Amino acid sequence: MANGTPAATQLAAYVDNKFFPFYCGLIVFLIIIPRYRR
């Protein structure tokens, strides 16, 4: 899968667009929630 086909590139971009905001939200959630609970 290291031949750099457009389909693989599109798949990587799709996964990035799906999971990057999710991980950002998860990190913000983990940082903010403990501050609320104190």
CORFEN-V861969 format. One record per residue. RES is the residue in one letter. PSI is psi as a letter, one per 40 degrees, with the letter a starting at -180 (none if undefined). BURIAL is b if it has 16 or more other C-alpha atoms within 10 Angstrom, else e. Layout:
res:RES psi:PSI burial:BURIAL
res:RES psi:PSI burial:BURIAL
This chain:
res:M psi:e burial:e
res:A psi:e burial:e
res:N psi:e burial:e
res:G psi:f burial:e
res:T psi:i burial:e
res:P psi:d burial:e
res:A psi:d burial:e
res:A psi:d burial:e
res:T psi:d burial:e
res:Q psi:d burial:e
res:L psi:d burial:e
res:A psi:d burial:e
res:A psi:d burial:e
res:Y psi:d burial:e
res:V psi:d burial:e
res:D psi:d burial:e
res:N psi:d burial:e
res:K psi:d burial:e
res:F psi:d burial:e
res:F psi:d burial:e
res:P psi:d burial:e
res:F psi:d burial:e
res:Y psi:d burial:e
res:C psi:d burial:e
res:G psi:d burial:e
res:L psi:d burial:e
res:I psi:d burial:e
res:V psi:d burial:e
res:F psi:d burial:e
res:L psi:d burial:e
res:I psi:d burial:e
res:I psi:d burial:e
res:I psi:d burial:e
res:P psi:d burial:e
res:R psi:d burial:e
res:Y psi:d burial:e
res:R psi:e burial:e
res:R psi:none burial:e
